[in-house]
Amino acid sequence: MDEALAADWLRNERLWRRGRGRGRQVPEGYNLDLDAWANQLVETDLDPERGWQLVLTMVGMAEDDEDLRAIGDGPLWLLRRNHAGFLPRITDRATQDPKLHRALQVTESWGPLRPD
């Protein structure tokens, strides 16, 4: 289920990046509910463990730096911002996973990697 959600989220984000026209409108076919569901998993206490696994799945499926940037700006940033307990896991894993490290570099542009 998370693989399908991760794949759909990435496809949705690619559509967002490539399909926005004049006025930066939501592109046709973009699924706002899908984006909200993925963000809810990492932002709220709904199921942060599952959100962490979803982020890892997304990172594993990322095809390029743009995908990693979208993950870093979205789900990864929300996870680390709202669940400080994940910071050690995120940083430990990033030392072993170059793609996660790359996505994390984007989130660090939002501020230092420490609990708020």
Backbone hydrogen bonds, N-H to C=O, Kabsch-Sander energy under -0.5 kcal/mol:
donor,donor_aa,acceptor,acceptor_aa,energy
5,L,1,M,-2.4
6,A,2,D,-3.1
7,A,3,E,-2.6
8,D,4,A,-2.6
9,W,5,L,-2.7
10,L,6,A,-2.6
11,R,7,A,-2.3
12,N,8,D,-2.5
13,E,9,W,-2.6
14,R,10,L,-2.4
15,L,11,R,-2.1
16,W,12,N,-2.1
17,R,13,E,-2.6
18,R,14,R,-2.5
19,G,15,L,-2.6
20,R,16,W,-0.8
24,R,21,G,-1.7
25,Q,22,R,-0.8
30,Y,27,P,-2.0
32,L,30,Y,-0.9
35,D,31,N,-1.7
36,A,32,L,-2.3
37,W,33,D,-2.6
38,A,34,L,-2.3
39,N,35,D,-2.3
40,Q,36,A,-2.3
41,L,37,W,-1.6
42,V,38,A,-1.1
43,E,39,N,-2.1
44,T,40,Q,-1.9
47,D,41,L,-0.5
51,G,47,D,-2.2
52,W,48,P,-2.4
53,Q,49,E,-2.1
54,L,50,R,-2.5
55,V,51,G,-2.5
56,L,52,W,-2.3
57,T,53,Q,-2.2
58,M,54,L,-2.8
59,V,55,V,-2.8
60,G,56,L,-2.3
61,M,57,T,-1.7
62,A,58,M,-1.1
62,A,59,V,-0.6
68,L,64,D,-2.0
69,R,65,D,-2.7
70,A,66,E,-2.2
71,I,67,D,-2.3
72,G,68,L,-2.9
73,D,69,R,-2.8
74,G,70,A,-1.4
76,L,71,I,-2.3
77,W,71,I,-0.7
77,W,72,G,-0.5
78,L,74,G,-2.6
79,L,75,P,-2.4
80,R,76,L,-2.4
81,R,77,W,-2.2
82,N,78,L,-2.1
83,H,79,L,-1.7
86,F,83,H,-2.5
87,L,84,A,-1.7
90,I,86,F,-2.9
91,T,87,L,-2.7
92,D,88,P,-2.6
93,R,89,R,-2.6
94,A,90,I,-2.2
95,T,91,T,-1.1
95,T,92,D,-0.6
96,Q,93,R,-1.3
97,D,93,R,-1.4
101,H,97,D,-2.6
102,R,98,P,-2.1
103,A,99,K,-2.4
104,L,100,L,-2.7
105,Q,101,H,-1.6
106,V,102,R,-0.9
107,T,103,A,-1.3
108,E,104,L,-2.0
109,S,105,Q,-0.6
109,S,106,V,-1.2
110,W,107,T,-2.0
111,G,108,E,-1.5
114,R,112,P,-1.9
